[in-house]
């Protein structure tokens, strides 16, 4: 048993009163778990109420469902979901301790770790929350000009030069990286050929409606809403860019994990159980109904449900059943915090000039991604584990990312800063 699992007997007695206060919750913990890795309750959660942030997006579902449906109780904690207004707000509340953890952009955690655009702080990725399910939307005005895919958009930008503006949700985040990668794959430099701005997800539709942007990259349901509100159409999904890409993570600070390892493990287990539940298609409509509520995403049920079921309509005459829809579990393949996933965001930060020098890519990923803690949680929840902490993927431009030579990969793109 590792040191992280042990408690000194005297410390156990001293903390007994605190833990007894959590008795009602601990009584619900699966006896097999209590008598297994955490003998005699000696690894009870250090805190039982866990404030977890989220942004109103479809992929906040596993955090919300873990709380609403009581998956957290099994592990002796109570998740308190906290609706946040922007990713910058999530970053600030994580780093100052107002939030224990959050549904958060993968690249944001790495951006804070590296001190990009703000104070540097050691961060932690507990698990991956979802794959796929984001998209890039273009305005109807661009569609009227014939820009209906990447090639025709690039041609329009060359033919009719002006200040084309594209929005993402956070400078180091996933949506920024999907947008930049997609533009770059079509020969458009997101920093010199167009202007890019940062807009919180729920504000995308209003900003496009008044003409503040020509396109945006965001999570669902806001791409589906752009079509319903007749302000834009889906030009590409994020799974078109990278099938089964990493997206949101359950993130926190390294300091919080060090102080609350048992709580962190319990939190991972609760979210894993919720993720497994959501990925049963028979449950998805009910999940969509819950997260559409005002307390969570605050939108119409249909805008969430269709794409959660993989039923896509791009708003430009194409409808299809997408096999690579938003997945939350996929037999555990979604949730493992692959080192190569974290490293990929660093390569893109370097590509676009957000990092001036190449970091030690692998060392940073090993520091941030809490693989051992995740493995403990996965074992307890019977979640399958991969054989390797690295994985290989082919992206939209044909390049293969496997984490083996990140410095060469970051430098090897034709379109870069």
Secondary structure as UniProt FT lines:
FT   HELIX           3..5
FT   HELIX           9..14
FT   HELIX           16..21
FT   HELIX           23..26
FT   TURN            27..28
FT   HELIX           31..35
FT   TURN            36..37
FT   HELIX           39..41
FT   TURN            42..43
FT   STRAND          49..55
FT   HELIX           58..60
FT   HELIX           61..68
FT   TURN            69..72
FT   HELIX           73..75
FT   STRAND          78..84
FT   HELIX           87..95
FT   TURN            96..97
FT   STRAND          101..105
FT   HELIX           106..114
FT   TURN            115..117
FT   STRAND          123..128
FT   STRAND          134..139
FT   HELIX           140..144
FT   TURN            145..146
FT   HELIX           150..159
FT   STRAND          165..168
FT   TURN            171..172
FT   HELIX           174..185
FT   TURN            186..187
FT   TURN            190..193
FT   STRAND          195..198
FT   HELIX           201..203
FT   HELIX           204..209
FT   TURN            210..211
FT   STRAND          215..219
FT   TURN            220..221
FT   HELIX           222..228
FT   TURN            229..230
FT   STRAND          232..237
FT   HELIX           238..241
FT   TURN            243..244
FT   STRAND          248..253
FT   HELIX           254..259
FT   HELIX           261..278
FT   HELIX           281..291
FT   TURN            294..297
FT   HELIX           301..308
FT   TURN            309..310
FT   STRAND          311..313
FT   STRAND          319..321
FT   TURN            323..324
FT   TURN            330..335
FT   HELIX           339..351
FT   TURN            352..353
FT   HELIX           361..368
FT   HELIX           371..380
FT   TURN            381..382
FT   STRAND          393..394
FT   TURN            396..397
FT   STRAND          400..401
FT   HELIX           406..411
//
